[in-house]
């Protein structure tokens, strides 16, 4: 498993002062940027012009999560904006393999996201086209939701498939991540954690990032040490 990474979501940040909010999480591995179009999900956040500007000022890499319709058409522009990674939803793409390849060709890491009710198995054959697989642990659209434990078996199946493939694909989870739920998600096999209110709702976001990283790393290390040797 990869090193535990914490990607705070600016969905929970103060949108009136995003530059300052980005610097409050400068110890994070990346910043998770939720792009919502009020069609794929019932919420509207920010779009490409703001993402371009955030890319210019952010002290950490941008991890763009596109919760938008017609991802095949719109996602490549986010790669052109220079973000480190672009994650699109399988449910919003007609040609996910082609799109993943295009994102990589434009210089971004390619991620594929799955809603809680979307099975992972139909997409395992395309692991070689991906840098990250995102298992949503809440229904996408709003922050502050409770972690859905029903997603844990899917995380485990995804982890087993990634490990079996021998590929360096990160396994990200997004939704309801706290110091308590990160333990269960890490034990199931996740190694990249999106946390919104758990970070931005804390008095000291940097301290919250450190605590989450420590919790996720301990659980992941325990899981790795308990795996029987072949």
Buried (B, 14 or more C-beta within 10 A) or exposed (E): BEEBBBBBBBBBBEEEEBEEBBBBBEBBBBBBBBBBBEEBBEBEBBBBEBBBBBBEEBEBBBBBBBBBBBBBEBBBBBBBBBBBBBBBBBBBBEEBBEBBBBBBEBEBBBBBBBBBEBEBEEBBEBBEBBBBBBBBBBBBBBBEBEBBEEBBEBBBBBBEBBBEEEEEBBBBBBBBBBBEBBBBBBBBBBBBBBBBBBBBBBEEBBEBBEBBBBBBBBBBEEBEEEEEEE
